[in-house]
Amino acid sequence: MGSDILTVIVTSYQSPRPLRLCLVALAAEIARLRAQGEQGGIELIVADDGDPEHASRAPAIEAAASGSFSRVRRLWQAHDGYGKVRLANKAAAAAETELLLYLDGDSLLAPGALATHLRLSGPRRYVSGNQLRLGATASAAIDESLAESGRFASALWLLPWTIRRDGFETKRHYATLRALGLARPLRRRGRGGFNGGCASLPKQLLEEVNGWDESIAGYGFDDTELGHRLQNVGAEPVDARLEAMVVHLFHGRPYRGTDVAYEEKRKLVAATLHGTQIRAQQGLAEMGPHDPGVWEEL
């Protein structure tokens, strides 16, 4: 195997079943890359936002045992409210490759998504996919066999769920557009947000803007704000929503807060695009012993 070409950072909190399916689908994507002749190694960091039961450990150990990854580490931090942004910075700082891919632990990479990130990556560019969001019943129907085969993202498997009220949350048309061969024609360059659940960028570019901004408290729009700062510094966004699609498994969002607060935060973040803000107020440079992480080599 060649030198490492990518670090995949998978964030999770108290969700072992979705995480296991996410990692199985990721390993299957790596196998597809190998079949296409890609020899570069892929590092995996499973980042856990302080689950006291450490439920992410077993899926991470299974991923390490699969032989799909050149290296597997698990990061655990103390839980203190919505902690994905803190995890994202800690994992990025420790990553040992030039390219980073952020993936939510409740999202499964569709076949071809990983190759898309590698193919479209560039030194001054970030690439974002998008989520086809399943409802509760459809999510419960996905098992490891479906995750490994990639059929969970096929229009054929998804079609019966379109007539179910609880089949989808959003983007039910994505699989059909992919099946019709419209993924590449619908790709957009020069505009598009940074989707923190399925986006890649060079580590050096993230360091240039001082990483994710931990001063933005609570859930929502932290990834949008990062994308705005990346564009403000001259990075090119690539919206590969269908080519780099992920299938998101259903879960509640009790941490979202009120609709009023959510909308106020959206407006605040929206105003940062095409502005002068480039560096995070509290980002990579401000990390220190005040907020340690616990690392395991698996």
N, C-alpha and C positions, 0 to 999 in steps of 0.2 A: 504494500500500500504506500502511496506517495505521501508527501507532507500534507498537513492539515490545511484545508481550504475554507472551512466554515465552522463557526460555533453556533449551535442552536440553543437558545435560552428559552426553556419552557417553564412558565410560571404557574403555580398551583396553590390551592388552599383547601384542605379538607375535602378533596374530590378524587379519591383513588381510582374509582372506576373510569371516569372520563380521562384521567391522566394515563391510565394503562392503555386505553384505546388510542389516545393521542400518540403515545410512544410506539405502539404497534404499527400505526399508519405511517409514522415517520420512518421506522426501520424498513417498512416495505418500499417507501420512496427511495431510500438509500440503495436498496437492492435493485431497483429499476435503474438508478444511476450507474451502478456497477455493471449491469447488463449492457448499458450503452457505452461502456469503456472508461467511465470516470474512475480514476484511481486515487484521487485525493481523499485524505481522511476527514472525518466529520466529528467534531467534539460536541458533547452534550452536557449542558448544565441544567439540572432540574432544580428550580428555585422555589422554595416553600415559604409561604408567608406566615410562619410561626404556628403551624398546626401542632397542638400539644401531643397528639397521638402519633405524630410523624408518619401519617398514612402515605406520604409520597415515597417513603424509603423502599417499600417492596416493589412498586413499579419501576423505580430507578434501578434497583438491583437486577430485575429481570431484563431491563434494557441493556445493562452492562454485560449480562450473560449471553445476550443474543449475538454478540460479536459484530454488530452493525457499526459500532462507534469506535473511533480511535481512542477515546477517553471519555469517561463518564464521572462527573462530580455532582454532588448534591449540596445545595446551599440552603441553610435554614436560618431564619432570623426571628427575633421575638415579635409577636403580633402586637401591633399598636394602631388600630384602625386600618384603613385601606392602605396596604403596604406594597402594592405592585411597583410603584415608582422607585422606592428604595431598593427593591430586589433587582430591578432593571439596571440600576447604576452599579450595584455591587457585582452582579454577574458580568456586566460589560468590562468593568475594571480588571476582572480576573481572566477574561477570555484570552486565549493565546493565538487567535487567528486574526486576519485582517478584515474578514467579513463576518457580520453578526446577523442572525435571523431570530427575531422575537416571535414566539408562538405561545398562545394561551393554551393551558393544559386541558381545556374543554373543547378544543378545536382539532379537527382531523384534516391533514393536508390531502387535497384531492390528487389523484395521479397526475404527474407532470408539474405540480406546483413547485417542488424543490428545484427541479431542473430550470424552471422559469426564473427563480431568484438568482441562480448561478449565471444563467445566460444573460440576463438583463443588468446585472450589477455593474457598477462603475465607480471610480474614485470620487466623483462629485455627484452621486446619484443615490436616491433611496427608492426602493421598490415595495409597493404595497399590494396585497391581495385584498379580498373581502370575504365576509362570512355569509354563507347560506345558513340561516338560523332555523333549526328544526324545532318542532314542538315537543312536548313531553313524551307522547306515545311513540313517535317516530324515533326519538333519541333512545328510548328504552329498548327498541328493537335492534339496535346495532350491537353486534358482538365482535369478538376478536377476529373471527373468520371474515366478516364483512370489512373490518378495518384493514386487515392484511391484503385482501383482494382489491380494495378500492371501489367495490360495488356500491358502497354507501353514497358515493358522489355521482353515480350514474343516473341518467334520466329514467332508465327502465326501472331501477329500484325505487326511485323517489316518486314516480308517477302515481302509484296508488295513494300516496299520502296527500296528494294535492286536493283530494275530495274530502279529506278529514279536517274537521274544524281545528283539531289540535295537532295537525301534521306539520305546520310550519309557523314560524314567527315572522320571518321576512325573507325576501329574495328567492321565492320558490321557483322563479323563472330562470335562475342562473344555470341549472343543470341542462335545461332545454337549449339555452343559447350556446353552451359548450358543445352539446351534441350536434348542433347545426353548424359547427365550425366557425362560430363568430367570436371566439375568445381573442384571437390576435387582432382582427379588425376593430374590436371595441376597446383595445388598449389605448390609453391616453398618456401622452408625455407632456411635461411642462406644467401640469396642474394635477391636483389630487392630494389628499391628506395622508398623513402617516398613520396607518392602522396598526396600533400596537399589538394586536392579536395575531398578526401575520404579515410582518414587514421586515425587510432587510436593509442594511446600510453598512458602509465601511466603519470600522472602529475609529479610525482617524477622524472621520467626519463627525462622529458623535462626540469625540473629545474636543473638536474645534468649537462646538456649541456648549461645552461643559455638561453634556449628558442630559438626562431627564431632570425636570425641575421639581425637586421635592417640596418647594414652598407652595406648590399648588395643592392644597389640602383636599382630601376626599376623592370620591370616585367621579370619573368623567372628564374627558377632553385633555388629559395630560398628554396623550399621544398627539392630539391635534395641535397643541401648543408646541410640542417638539417639532412637528412638521413645519409649522410656521417659522420657527427660528432657523431650521435647516434651509428653507427657501430664502429667508432673509440674508443668509450667508452665501447664497448663490448655488445651493444644491438643486439638482433637477429631480422633480418628483416623477415617478412612473406609476401610473395607476393600471396595474395588471389584475384587476379584480376577478376576472374569469380564469385567466391562465394560472394565477396563483391562488385560486379559490380554496377556502377551507370550509368544512361543514361543522357548524357550531352546535354543540349539544345543549339542550335546554337546562336552565337552572333559574332559580329566583334571584332577584337583586335587592336584597334588603338593605344593602349599603348605599344604594343610589341616592337616598335623601328625597326631599320633596320636589315636586315638579317645578315649583317656583324657584327654588335654589338651583336646580339643574339648569333651568333656562337662563338664569342670571349668570351662571358660570359659562354657559355656551356663548353668550354675548360678550363676556369679558375676554374669553380666549379668541373669539372671532376677530377682535380688534387688533390682535398682535400680528396678523398677516400683513406683509409689505410695510412693516414698521422697522424700527431701529433695534429692537430687542434681538440679540443674538445668543448671548450666554445665559445659561440657567442661573438664577439667583442662588439656588442651593442645589448644586449638582455634584459632578465627579470630584471637583477640586475641594469641595467642602466635606467630603466623607472623612471619617476618622474613627477613633476608638470609642466615641460616644454612642455609636450604633453598630456594634460588631455583628458579623455573621459567622455561623458555624459551618465549616466545610467538611465533607466526607468524600474520600476518593473511593470509587466503587469498582 
